[in-house]
C-alpha cells in the first residue's frame, strides 16, 4: 500500500472519490486474468475524463512514479499487473460511445467494453467488427493496447485494422490526437498504429474512432465435426484458398469440445476436432454459401455437419465457442495459455504439433482459436503453478511457440506480451529481424517515455 502522503496528494489533485487505497482494492487490482502473475500497487486512480489522466501523468512523471494503465483486467499475460508498486490507472469510468452512421464510424472512450460498443452500433444497423471472446468485459483501451482480434478476425483482422484515429496522453500530460476519422489518410509516420499493441508502455489511449460495418441481411452458422485434427485444419485452409470470406472461422479440438459440451449441454458428438463457420449475405445467396461450405467440410472427411439459421440456436453455438476458456478453466485450476499464429498452409502441422507436444511433456493441451487467420490458442491444464508439473507445462508452451516461429509464424497473435512472453518476443525478433530491431524499439520507448514510468517491466523493458 502506498504511503499516506502519496494517497493524500493524489486525492488533492484528482478528488478523494477517484483514488482507491484500501487493502481489498490493492489486492484485486494486483491481478489480471492470468491469475499466475500478481503485484501490489500503491494506489488506484479511477479516471473519468482525459483531464484526470493528464493530471495523473503530470504528477507521476514529475515524481518518477510508475503508472500501469488498466481496463477490465482480462489480460492473460500479466500486462496490467504492477511489478514494483506504482499507480494503477483504471480507465473503465471513461465509457462514452458515439455512433456516426453517415460516416460509418464509432467513437468510443477507452473504458467502454467491446460488447457495449457493438450493441450501440447495432441500434443503427451496424456492428463493431472486432469480437474477442472476452468482449462482454474487455475494454476498448485494453483491446487496442494488446491489438486484440477475436472471432470475426477471419474477415476483419485485429483492432489495428479498423482503428482510424485516437487520443493519447503521454507521460508529462501532453495530449496527442493521432490519425484522422476517415477511411484513407497519408500523414507521414503512422503513430496511431505504433500505439496499437504497445500495452500501455508509451502512453495512455483515452479514446479512439473506428470503422463499423453494416449488419448482414442473413446469417448461417455451420458446425462440422472431424475424426482427425489435420482434416479440420485442411478444410480451413481450403476455404481460404478458394477465396471464400466467412465472417467467422473457428477451430476446436477434442478437449475443448468436451469441456464446452459439459457446460453448455449442446449434445456434441465425440470428435477429434470441429470447425465453426459463419456465412452471411443476402437472402437469395445464403443457401448457396452454406452448401459450398458443407461440401468443403465433407470433402475433408467431416463425419457430421450441422447448420443453424434459427437465431436462438445460433446464439447457443456462438456462446459455447466464446465460453471455451471458462469451460476449460473448470477442468484445471491453473491454465497456461498460448497465442500463436502460423501461415494458413502450416495450420495442419501446428494442430498436430499440439498433440505431439502434449504427449512429450505429459500435460493436457487443448487447442482452440480463430483459425481462419492462422491464430491458434493453446490451453495447458495444470493442477499447480509450482513444481515439476508447472515446469513441464511452461516448457510445453514455449516449445509450441518456437514451433510456430519455425513454421514462419509468430509466438504472439493477439493476447499481448505482458510478462509471460517477454523472452519469446526477444527470441522471435532477434531470429527474424536481428538485434537492431530490438534497439530501435527501445529507442522508441525512450522517446515517448524518457523516465520509464509507463507500465515498467513489460514488452522489452
C-alpha positions in Angstrom: 0.0 0.0 0.0 1.2 3.5 -0.8 2.3 6.0 1.8 -0.4 8.2 3.4 1.5 11.2 1.8 1.1 9.8 -1.7 -2.5 8.9 -1.2 -3.3 12.4 0.2 -1.5 14.1 -2.8 -3.5 12.0 -5.3 -6.7 12.9 -3.6 -5.8 16.6 -3.6 -5.0 16.5 -7.3 -7.9 14.3 -8.5 -10.5 14.3 -5.8 -11.0 11.8 -3.0 -13.7 9.8 -4.8 -11.2 8.9 -7.7 -8.5 7.4 -5.5 -8.7 3.9 -4.0 -6.2 2.6 -1.4 -8.0 0.1 0.8 -6.4 -3.4 1.2 -9.2 -5.1 -0.7 -8.7 -2.7 -3.7 -5.0 -3.2 -3.7 -5.4 -7.0 -3.7 -8.0 -7.1 -6.6 -6.1 -4.7 -8.8 -2.9 -6.7 -8.3 -4.0 -9.5 -10.6 -5.2 -10.0 -14.2 -7.0 -12.9 -15.7 -3.8 -15.0 -16.0 -4.0 -15.5 -12.2 -0.4 -16.6 -12.3 1.0 -13.0 -12.1 0.4 -10.6 -9.3 1.8 -7.4 -7.7 1.0 -4.8 -5.1 0.1 -1.3 -6.4 0.5 1.7 -4.1 -2.9 3.1 -5.2 -5.6 3.0 -7.8 -6.8 6.1 -9.7 -10.2 5.8 -11.5 -10.2 8.3 -14.4 -13.4 9.8 -15.5 -12.0 12.1 -18.2 -8.9 12.9 -20.2 -8.2 15.7 -17.8 -7.9 13.2 -15.0 -5.4 11.2 -17.0 -3.4 14.4 -17.8 -3.3 15.3 -14.1 -2.1 11.9 -13.0 0.6 11.6 -15.7 1.9 15.1 -14.9 2.2 14.2 -11.2 3.7 10.7 -11.9 6.2 12.0 -14.4 7.4 14.7 -12.1 7.9 12.3 -9.2 9.1 9.3 -11.2 6.1 7.1 -10.1 5.2 4.1 -12.3 1.7 4.2 -13.9 0.0 1.0 -15.1 -3.0 1.6 -17.4 -5.8 -0.9 -16.9 -9.1 -1.8 -18.5 -11.1 -4.8 -17.2 -8.0 -6.9 -16.3 -8.9 -9.6 -18.9 -5.2 -9.8 -20.0 -3.8 -13.3 -20.0 -0.1 -12.4 -19.9 0.3 -10.2 -16.8 0.1 -7.0 -18.9 -1.7 -4.7 -16.4 0.0 -6.3 -13.3 2.1 -3.9 -11.2 5.6 -5.3 -10.9 7.2 -2.8 -8.4 4.4 -0.8 -6.9 3.2 2.2 -8.7 -0.3 3.6 -9.5 -3.0 1.5 -11.4 -4.9 3.8 -13.8 -8.4 2.3 -14.1 -10.0 3.7 -17.3 -13.3 1.9 -17.0 -15.3 5.0 -15.9 -14.4 6.6 -19.3 -17.1 4.8 -21.3 -18.8 7.2 -23.6 -19.8 5.9 -27.1 -20.9 7.9 -30.2 -22.0 6.3 -33.4 -21.8 8.4 -36.6 -24.0 6.5 -39.1 -23.4 8.9 -42.0 -19.6 8.5 -41.8 -19.7 4.8 -40.9 -17.6 5.2 -37.7 -17.9 5.0 -34.0 -16.0 6.9 -31.3 -15.5 5.1 -28.0 -13.7 6.0 -24.8 -11.1 3.6 -23.5 -13.3 2.2 -20.7 -16.3 1.1 -22.9 -16.5 -2.6 -23.3 -16.3 -4.1 -26.8 -19.9 -5.5 -26.4 -21.2 -2.1 -25.3 -19.7 -0.6 -28.5 -21.2 -3.4 -30.6 -24.6 -3.1 -29.0 -24.7 0.7 -29.6 -23.7 0.1 -33.3 -26.5 -2.4 -33.7 -29.1 0.1 -32.8 -28.3 1.8 -36.1 -28.0 -1.3 -38.2 -24.2 -1.7 -37.9 -21.8 -3.8 -35.9 -18.4 -3.4 -34.4 -16.0 -5.6 -36.5 -13.9 -6.9 -33.6 -15.3 -9.6 -31.3 -12.9 -11.1 -28.8 -14.1 -14.0 -26.6 -14.0 -11.6 -23.6 -16.0 -8.9 -25.4 -18.6 -8.7 -22.6 -16.0 -7.3 -20.2 -12.9 -6.5 -22.3 -12.5 -2.7 -22.8 -11.7 -0.8 -26.0 -8.5 0.6 -24.4 -7.2 -2.8 -23.4 -8.1 -4.3 -26.8 -6.1 -1.5 -28.5 -3.2 -1.9 -26.1 -2.9 -5.6 -27.0 -4.1 -5.4 -30.6 -6.9 -7.8 -29.9 -8.9 -9.5 -32.5 -11.4 -12.3 -32.0 -13.9 -14.4 -33.7 -14.5 -12.2 -36.7 -10.8 -12.0 -37.3 -11.1 -14.2 -40.4 -12.6 -11.2 -42.2 -11.7 -8.1 -40.3 -8.4 -8.9 -38.7 -7.4 -7.3 -35.4 -8.4 -4.0 -34.0 -5.5 -2.2 -35.7 -7.3 -3.0 -39.0 -10.3 -0.9 -38.0 -8.9 2.0 -35.9 -8.7 5.3 -37.7 -7.7 7.8 -35.0 -7.1 8.1 -31.3 -6.5 10.4 -28.4 -3.4 9.6 -26.3 -1.9 11.2 -23.2 1.9 11.0 -22.9 4.0 10.9 -19.7 4.1 14.5 -18.5 0.5 15.1 -19.6 0.8 16.1 -23.2 -2.3 15.1 -25.3 -1.9 13.9 -28.8 -4.6 13.5 -31.4 -3.3 10.9 -33.8 -4.7 9.9 -37.2 -8.0 11.1 -38.7 -11.6 9.8 -38.6 -11.6 9.0 -42.3 -11.1 5.7 -44.2 -7.9 6.9 -46.0 -5.1 9.0 -44.7 -1.4 9.5 -45.6 0.0 11.6 -42.8 3.6 10.6 -42.6 4.8 8.3 -39.9 1.7 6.3 -38.7 1.8 6.9 -34.9 -1.7 5.6 -34.5 -0.5 2.2 -35.4 2.6 2.5 -33.3 0.4 2.9 -30.2 -1.7 -0.2 -31.0 -0.2 -3.2 -29.3 2.1 -1.0 -27.1 0.5 -2.3 -23.9 0.5 1.0 -22.1 4.3 1.3 -22.3 4.2 4.5 -24.4 1.2 6.4 -23.2 -2.5 6.1 -22.3 -5.1 5.7 -25.0 -8.2 7.6 -23.8 -10.5 7.3 -26.8 -10.5 6.2 -30.5 -12.5 6.3 -33.7 -13.2 3.0 -35.6 -14.7 1.8 -38.8 -18.0 0.0 -38.4 -19.8 -2.4 -40.9 -23.4 -2.9 -41.8 -25.2 -5.9 -40.2 -25.7 -8.8 -42.6 -29.1 -9.4 -44.0 -28.9 -13.1 -43.4 -26.6 -15.3 -41.4 -26.0 -19.0 -41.4 -23.9 -21.0 -38.8 -22.2 -24.3 -39.7 -20.6 -26.7 -37.3 -18.6 -29.6 -38.8 -17.0 -32.5 -36.9 -13.9 -34.4 -37.8 -12.1 -37.6 -36.7 -8.7 -36.1 -37.5 -7.4 -32.7 -36.4 -5.4 -32.3 -39.6 -8.5 -32.8 -41.7 -10.2 -30.0 -39.9 -7.2 -27.7 -40.4 -7.0 -28.6 -44.1 -10.7 -27.7 -44.5 -9.9 -24.3 -43.1 -7.0 -23.8 -45.5 -9.2 -24.9 -48.5 -11.9 -22.4 -47.5 -9.4 -19.5 -47.6 -7.5 -20.9 -50.6 -10.7 -20.8 -52.7 -11.2 -17.1 -51.9 -14.2 -17.5 -49.5 -14.6 -14.9 -46.8 -16.6 -16.3 -43.9 -17.5 -13.9 -41.1 -16.3 -16.5 -38.5 -14.0 -19.5 -39.0 -13.1 -21.2 -35.7 -11.3 -24.4 -34.7 -11.9 -26.5 -31.6 -10.1 -29.8 -30.6 -11.5 -32.7 -28.7 -10.6 -31.4 -25.2 -12.2 -28.1 -26.0 -15.4 -29.8 -27.3 -15.7 -32.0 -24.3 -15.3 -29.0 -21.9 -17.7 -26.8 -23.8 -20.3 -29.6 -24.0 -20.1 -30.3 -20.3 -21.1 -26.7 -19.6 -23.4 -25.7 -22.5 -25.1 -29.1 -23.0 -25.2 -28.9 -26.8 -25.1 -32.7 -27.3 -21.9 -32.6 -29.3 -20.7 -35.9 -30.8 -17.3 -37.3 -29.8 -14.8 -35.9 -32.3 -11.1 -35.1 -32.7 -12.0 -31.5 -33.8 -14.7 -29.2 -35.0 -14.8 -26.2 -37.3 -17.4 -23.4 -36.7 -18.1 -21.1 -39.7 -20.5 -18.2 -40.1 -21.5 -17.2 -43.6 -23.5 -14.0 -44.3 -25.1 -12.3 -47.3 -28.4 -11.6 -49.0 -31.4 -14.0 -48.6 -31.1 -15.3 -52.1 -27.4 -16.2 -51.7 -27.2 -17.6 -48.2 -28.3 -21.2 -49.0 -25.7 -21.4 -51.8 -23.0 -20.3 -49.4 -24.0 -22.8 -46.8 -23.9 -25.6 -49.3 -20.5 -24.5 -50.5 -19.1 -24.7 -47.0 -20.8 -28.0 -46.3 -19.3 -29.5 -49.4 -15.8 -28.4 -48.4 -16.2 -29.9 -45.0 -17.5 -33.2 -46.5 -14.6 -33.1 -49.0 -12.2 -33.1 -46.0 -13.9 -36.1 -44.3 -16.3 -34.3 -41.9 -18.5 -37.1 -40.4 -21.2 -34.7 -39.3 -22.2 -31.2 -40.5 -24.8 -29.2 -38.6 -26.4 -26.0 -40.0 -28.3 -23.4 -37.8 -30.2 -20.4 -39.1 -32.5 -20.0 -36.1 -31.2 -17.0 -34.1 -31.6 -18.8 -30.7 -29.7 -21.9 -31.8 -27.0 -19.8 -33.5 -26.5 -17.9 -30.3 -26.2 -21.1 -28.2 -23.4 -22.3 -30.5 -21.6 -19.0 -30.6 -21.8 -18.6 -26.8 -20.3 -22.1 -26.4 -17.3 -21.2 -28.5 -16.8 -17.9 -26.7 -17.1 -19.7 -23.4 -14.2 -22.2 -24.2 -11.8 -20.6 -21.8 -14.1 -20.5 -18.8 -15.2 -24.1 -19.7 -11.6 -25.3 -19.8 -10.8 -23.4 -16.6 -13.4 -25.5 -14.8 -11.3 -28.6 -15.5 -7.9 -27.2 -14.2 -7.2 -24.7 -11.5 -4.1 -23.4 -13.5 -4.1 -22.8 -17.2 -1.1 -21.6 -19.3 -2.5 -20.0 -22.4 -0.6 -19.9 -25.7 -1.4 -17.5 -28.5 0.4 -18.4 -31.7 -0.2 -17.6 -35.4 1.0 -19.5 -38.4 0.6 -19.3 -42.2 -2.6 -20.9 -43.2 -0.8 -23.6 -45.1 1.0 -24.6 -41.9 -2.1 -24.9 -39.8 -2.3 -28.7 -40.1 1.2 -29.1 -38.9 0.6 -26.7 -36.0 -2.5 -28.5 -34.7 -0.6 -31.8 -35.0 2.3 -30.3 -33.0 -0.1 -29.5 -30.2 -0.9 -33.2 -29.7 2.7 -34.2 -30.1 4.0 -31.7 -27.5 1.2 -32.7 -25.1 2.4 -36.3 -25.2 6.1 -35.3 -24.9 5.6 -33.3 -21.7 2.7 -35.4 -20.4 0.4 -32.4 -19.9 -3.1 -32.0 -21.4 -3.1 -29.2 -24.0 -6.3 -28.0 -25.7 -6.3 -26.1 -28.9 -9.0 -23.6 -30.0 -8.8 -20.5 -32.0 -9.5 -18.1 -34.8 -8.0 -20.5 -37.3 -9.4 -18.6 -40.3 -6.5 -16.2 -39.9 -4.0 -18.8 -38.6 -4.4 -17.9 -35.0 -4.4 -20.8 -32.5 -4.8 -20.6 -28.7 -3.5 -23.4 -26.6 -4.6 -24.2 -23.1 -2.2 -26.2 -21.0 -4.1 -27.6 -18.0 -2.3 -27.9 -14.7 -3.1 -28.6 -11.0 -0.5 -26.3 -9.6 1.6 -23.2 -10.5 4.7 -24.7 -8.9 6.8 -27.9 -9.1 7.5 -30.4 -11.8 4.1 -30.2 -13.4 4.3 -26.4 -13.8 7.8 -26.7 -15.3 6.6 -29.2 -17.9 3.6 -27.1 -18.8 5.8 -24.0 -19.1 8.3 -25.8 -21.4 5.5 -27.2 -23.5 4.0 -23.8 -24.1 7.4 -22.4 -25.0 8.1 -25.3 -27.4 4.8 -24.7 -29.2 5.7 -21.0 -29.5 9.0 -21.9 -31.0 7.4 -24.4 -33.5 5.0 -21.6 -34.6 8.0 -19.3 -35.3 9.9 -22.1 -37.1 6.8 -22.6 -39.3 7.0 -18.9 -40.4 4.5 -17.7 -37.8 4.6 -15.8 -34.5 4.5 -16.6 -30.8 2.1 -13.7 -30.1 -1.0 -13.0 -32.1 -3.5 -11.0 -30.1 -3.1 -11.5 -26.3 -0.1 -9.2 -25.9 3.3 -9.8 -24.5 3.0 -8.7 -20.8 5.3 -10.6 -18.6 4.6 -14.1 -19.9 6.1 -13.7 -23.4 8.9 -11.2 -23.0 11.6 -13.9 -23.6 9.6 -15.2 -26.6 9.3 -11.7 -28.1 13.1 -11.1 -27.9 13.9 -14.5 -29.3 11.5 -14.1 -32.2 12.7 -10.5 -33.0 16.3 -11.5 -32.9 15.7 -14.6 -35.0 13.6 -12.8 -37.7 14.8 -9.2 -37.7 18.1 -9.0 -35.8 19.3 -7.2 -32.8 19.0 -3.8 -34.4 15.1 -4.0 -34.4 15.1 -4.6 -30.7 17.3 -1.5 -30.2 15.0 0.6 -32.4 12.0 -0.4 -30.3 13.9 0.5 -27.1 14.8 3.9 -28.7 11.1 4.5 -29.4 10.2 3.7 -25.8 12.8 6.3 -24.6 11.3 9.0 -27.0 7.8 8.5 -25.7 8.7 7.7 -22.0 12.1 9.0 -21.2 11.7 8.4 -17.4 10.4 4.9 -17.9 7.2 5.3 -15.8 4.7 3.7 -18.2 3.9 0.1 -17.3 7.6 -0.8 -16.5 8.8 -4.3 -16.9 6.6 -5.2 -19.8 7.4 -5.8 -23.5 11.1 -5.1 -24.0 11.6 -3.5 -20.5 
